[in-house]
């Protein structure tokens, strides 16, 4: 496959206060260890900056939950223990440190996959995108579901293994490792270190 900045888009998934801030719901109310998600922030910011310098398209997603959630999601919230967060206008919903530029598209979503909003594929098609780089949180939910959506739509998928993360619960860390080490590289995506991906794109091969 041909990979260069013109036919490749970086999708930054849900880098929001609710998941990544010490004052967000994950950390403050639910008590989850979010250190892994915070640790990817400096490298992700550097990657985005470098990617833009070589002309790459960067798209951000924002999770919005609550009244706008589809009925099947509301049913999951009512059943528990899943908690709706990132409500429109809330602190949780705002971006955490990794923030879109003025011209960067923002895709709002009310479920896990960014492709649930048709605007995403419209932007990809308008820009002639064939490959997507997926970064952000959470590895085992929104990143994985967006990855599955990209795969079924025919996109080549690249995951920087050092630019995705999830919270510190043991079962979620186990899923994180399974996706990066076996499931994704074998069945779904090209998984590499972010520096190697950037070096390859800079060459425009």
Secondary structure, DSSP 8 states (H G I E B T S, - for coil): ----TTSEEEEEE--BHHHHSTTSIIIIIT----HHHHHTHHHHHHHHHHHHHTT-EEEEEEE-BSTTS-HHHHHHHHHSS-----BTTSTTTSB-SS---TTSEEEEESSS-GGGSHHHHHHHHHTT--EEEEEEE-IIIIIHHHHHHHHHTT-EEEEEEEEEE--S-HHHHHHHHHIIIIIIIIII-EEE-HHHHHHHHHHT-
